[in-house]
Amino acid sequence: MAGTAGTPGTPRVLRAMNDRAALDLLLEHGPLSRTRIGRLTGLSKPTASQLLARLEAAGLVRATGTSEGRPGPNAQLYALEPTAAYAAGLDVTPERIRAAVADITGRTAGEYELRTPGRRSSPRASSTRRAGAPSPVVQQVTDALDGAVKAAGLARSDVHRLVIGTPGAFDPNTGRLRYASHLPGWHSPTLLDELAAALPMPVEYENDVNLVALAEQRLGAARGHEDFVLLWNEEGLGAALVLGGRLHRGWTGGAGEVGFLPVPGAPLVRQVTKANSGGYQALAGSQAVPELARELGVPDVPSGPYAEAAATLVARAAEHAGGPGGGAHRELLRTYATRLATGLASLVSVLDPELVVLSGSVLTAGGEVLRGLVQAELEELAAARPRLVLGDVRTHPVLRGALESALAATRDEVFDTSR
């Protein structure tokens, strides 16, 4: 008896496997000829021709130009059809929501930033909201998404999937946001249901630092690595843990919330009630850098947001530490590197990762000078000695990770021609 459709080894399944292999090759290499696709997949020329005709009819590939500069006649080239599907990502902070839409190739088609200064939400405000009116957060999310969709020349219904990155994490057991008390309006127990009702596409939620790790794994310094830790420092200090090639989120989604980690030289977390303070955050977070600079007599300590001030100070210290009169700058970098290594020592001692990626503006501002100091300090503190590298994805890494996550799921669905 012949196998049913979907049984391993049936012609339909084999065709779908070959289709996916060809689509992945076009995604990786860009336009390819029929001969090249056949060679890379091991398919005969007639089978490769049938495959391309099938994918072209399905709207997944298109003919695009011809090869030039080689002996013999020019060959027709085929590429992914960019408009086959679109995915979107959002990067949410207390100050703004940044949104982007990308086509199936990963090219960003539209971006939008919605400033949200002073945004507040409280039970009293929620109770006085007009019946049927969306919550402020739902309105902010839809406005940001619509801005990016409009910039891409699309409609909201054109977006296949949306991934939203936030500080903290939504507890899979309760559906409520945890570890992000500084993000107003996002803690309602009905928020996820309200967003699902307002948005026509599947929506996923992910921790912002996890998304940065995903971006580095797909596009940056962690490509090809199955076990690594990413340490992030901007407004908050956090980590992402990738074990066996997969993100480790923990039981409540709180794996990597290292700002709360008790470390020597910092106040215990249980003694601190203010958000983003205590533990590793108090020792090495962005707010600690200006304080340390003042203690060491570093001149011209900037005011303003902690992350911006810290990045400016670290970059300036890395530039001047080796020059005459750079003693205070050298001491700032050395002390800050020791503080960073103190928390990292606990992580690498437990996880023994192959690689540690330093990311976020405060860490990357120090460049190789700071990285080298942290590496040396870590080797003094921990038996495990992973290699430290700077993150490569510097432009909106949370948003890029959200897009990569949304695109991966979208491709799995759209590229499955057995459906």
N, C-alpha and C positions, 0 to 999 in steps of 0.2 A: 504494500500500500504506500502510495507516494506521501511524503511528509506534507503537512499543512504549511501555509505561509507563515513565516516566522520561526520555523524549525531550523536549527543550525544545519548548514550544508545545502539548503534548498536554493534554487537559482535566485529567488527574490532576495534572500538574505545575503547571498554572495554578491549580487549586484549592488545592494546597499552598502556593503563593506567596501567594495571597490569605489563606489561613488564618494564615500566619506574620505577614503584615502586620497583620492584625487582632489577633493575640495580642500583638505588640509594642506596638500602640497601647494595649491594655488595661494592659499592663505600665507604660507611660509615663504614661498619664492616669488610670488607675483606672477605676471603673465608667463605661460608656458605653451610650447607647441604640442601638438598631438604626439609627435615622436618622443619628445622629452617626457611627457606624462606616461606614455607607454613604458619607457625605459625605467622611470622611477618607481612605477607600480608593478612592473613585471608583466604587463598586459600586452597582448599582440596589438598590432596596428588596427585591425578591424574591430577588436573589442574596445580599444581606446576610442575609436571613432564613434562607436555606438554609445559609449559612456558619455562622451562630450555632447552628442546629439540629445541624449536623454536629459542631461543636466541643463542644456540650453533651453530645451522645451519646458523644463520645470522652472525656468527663470532664475537659476542659480549661477550660471556662467554666461558669458557673452564673448563673442569674437571681438578682438581688439588689436588691430594693426597686424603687422607681419615682422618676422625676424629679419634683420639686416646685418651686413658685414660678415656673412659666412659664405663659404663656397656653395654653389648650387642655388636652386631657386629659393626665394624667400618662403618661409613657412608661416601659415596662419597661427596667430597666438590667441590663447584663451585666458580669460581672467574671471575672477569672481564678479558677479553682478552686485555692485554695492547696495542697490536699493532692494535686495531680496529681503532684508529685515533691518530693523533699527532697535537699538537698546539705549537705555538712559541710566545715568547715575546722579546721585545727589550727595554733596558733602555738607553736613550740617554742623554749625558751631553756634554758640550763643549770639554772635555778632552778625552772622550772615548764612545764607544757604546758597551754595554754588551748584549749578546744574549743567549737565552736558548731555548731548545726544550723539551717538556714533553709529555709522552704518556697519554692515556685517563684516567689512574688512578691518574695522577698528579705527577708521578715519573719523575724527570729530567733525560732525556736521553743523553743530550749533551749540553755543554756550550762553549762559546767563547767570548773573549774580544778583541776588536779592538781599539787600542790607536789612538787618533786623535789630538795630540797636534799641535797647530798652524794652525789648519784647517781654511781656509778662503774662502769666496765666495763673489763676488761682481758683479754688473751689467756688468762691463768691462770684467771680467773673463768669465762670462756667454756668452757674445757676441762673444768672441774669441774661444769658445769651438768648437771642430770639429763637423761638422754636423752629427747628429745621435748619437753622443757620449752621454752617460749618464752624468747627472750633478754629481759633486763631492759627494753630499749628497746621491743621488740614489746609486752611486757606494759603498759608505760607508755602507749603509743599506744592500745592497745585499751581500757584502763581509762578514759583521758580521753575517747575517743570514746563509749564506753558511758555515761559520766556525762552527756554532753550529750544523747545519744539518750534516756536515761531521763527527763531533765528536760523533753524535748519530748513525752513520752508515746508514744514510738515504739519500734520494734525496730531492731537494727543493719541488718537486711535492707531496711528502708525507705529507707535512704540510697542515693541514686542514684550519687553520686560524692563523693570526698574529695580535698581539696587540703591538703598539709602544707607549712607555711612554716618554714624553718630558716635560721639564719645560714649563710653560705657557699653552696655549690651542689654538687649531685651532678653529677659529670663525666659527660656523656653518652657518652664514649668508654670509661669504665671502670666506671661505676655506683657510684663511691665518692665520699664527701663530701670536698670540698676547701675550703680557706680558713676552716675552723671548728674548729681544734684544741681550742678551749675547750669543745666540746660533747661530753661523754664518752659513749661507747657507740654513737655514730652512724657509726663509721668501718669497721665490719666489711664485708668484700667480699660477704657473703651477706645483708646487712640488707634490701635491697630485695626479694629473693626471699622472705625470711621474712615481711616485711610483706604482700606480695602473697598469700602462702598463708594468712595469718591474717585478712585482710579480704575480705569478699564483694563489694565494689564496686571499680570502677576507682580507682586512687590516682595522683595526680600530686604532684610535688615542685617547690617553687619557692623561690628566695631570698627572705628576709623583706623586704628593702628593695624588691625588685621588686614584691612584693605591696602594699606601701604606695603605690607609684607607680600600680599598677592601681586601688587604691581612690580615689586622688586624681583619676585620669583618668575614672573612672566616676561618682564622687559628689562630688568636691571641687574644689580650686583649679585643677586641670588639665583640667577638662571643656572639650571643644572644641579642645584643643591636640594637635597631631600630633608636635611636636618639643619635648621638655623634659627637663630633668635634675632629679631629686629628690635632695637631700642630706639624709641621715638621721644624727642623732646621739643615741644613748642609750648603751647599754653599749658599742657600737662605732660607728665612723664608717664610713658606706658611702654609695653612690650607686646610683641606678637611671637607666638611659638609655633614653628612649623616642624612637625615630627613625622617622619616617614612620608614626606611630600604633602602632608595635609595639615591644615590649621587645627591646632588644639584649642578648643574654646572653653572647656571645663563644664561642670554640671550646671552652673547658672549663667554661663557666658562670661565669667569673670576672670578666666585664665589670662595672665598678662597684665593685670591691674597692679603693676609693681610700684605705683606711687604710694600704695598703702604698705609696702614692704618695710618691716622694722629693720633698721640698719644702725650700726654704731655711729654715734655722733648726731643722731636726729631724735626729735621728740617722738615718743611712742604714739602710734595712731590713736589708741583708745583715749589718750589725753587731749586730743585735738578735735574740735568740732567744726572748725572752718573748712570749707571745701578746698580741695587741692593743697592740703598742708599736712604735715606730719610724715614720719617715715622717710622713705627714699625721695619722695617729692620735696620735702623740706630740705633735704641734704643737697640734692642735685637738680631740682627742677629749675625752670627758667627764672623764677623769682629769687632763687638763691644767688644767682650770678651777680646782679647789681649790689646786693648786700655784701657779698664777698669782696667785690671790687672796692667798695668804700672802705671796708676794714683794712685792705691792703694798700690803700692810698693811691689807687689808680686814678689818674686825672680825668676830668670831664665825663663822669658817669651819666649816661643819658637817662632822661625820665621817660614817661610814656608806658605803653603796654610792656609787660615783663618780657614776652617772647622777643619783641623787636629790640628792646634794650639789651637783653642777654646776647642775642645774635650779633649785635653791633660790637659789644664788648669782647666777645670771643674772637670775632674776626680781627678786630684791632689788636688784640693781644697776640694772636698768631702772626700777624704782620710785623709787630715791633719787638717780640720776645727776644729775637736774636741780635738786636741792635744795641748800641750804646744807650745807657739809661733805661733799658727795658726790664729792669729788675722786677718792678711791680707787675708788669705784664707776664713775665715768666712765672712768677709766683702764682698769679691768678690761674694760668693754664695748668700748672703743676697741681695745685690744690683742687681745682675742678676735676682734673683727670683722676685724681685719687678718689674723690667722691663718687664719680661715675663708676669707677672700677670696684668700689666697695659694694654697690648694689649688684653689679654684673657678676661678681664672684659667687654670690648665692645662686644666681640663675645657672651659670655654667657648671657649677659643682653638682647641681641636681640633674640637669639636662644633658650635659656633655655634648653640646652641639658642634657641628663641623665648622660653623661660620657664625659670626655676629655682625650684623649690619647696623651701622650708626646712621640714623635718619632724623629728619626734622631740622628746621633752620638753625636751632641753637647748637646742634652737634655738627652739622655739615659746615657751619661757618668757620669752625676751627681747622678744617681741611686736614691734610696729612700730619700737620704738627700736633694737633690734639689727638688724632687717631693713634699716632705713634706713642704718645704719652700714656693713653689709656691702655694700649696693648702692653706696654712695659709694666704698668702698675698691676694689671690683671694677672700677669704671669708671676708676680710676687705674691698675690693673694690667693690664687686658685690652682689646684693641681691640674685641672683640665686647661688646655691652652688652645682654644679655637683661634682661627684667623679673624682679625677685625678688618672690616672694609667700610668705606663710606657709601651711602646709598647713591644710586645713579639717577633715580626718578625724582627730580627736583621740582618740576612744574606741577603743582596741584596733585601730589601723589595720592591723596585720599580719593579724589575724584577719579583719577586714572584707574585706581584699583577697583572702584565701584563699576566703572565702565567695563573693565576686564572681566569682572565677575558676572555682570549682566550679559556680556557678549558670549562667555563660555556656555552658559545655560541656553542662550538663544541659538547658538550654533548647534548644540546637541539636538535641539528640536528641529530646526530648519534644515540641517544637513542630513537628517535621517530620512532617506528616500523610501524606506520600507513602509512608512506610514501611509 
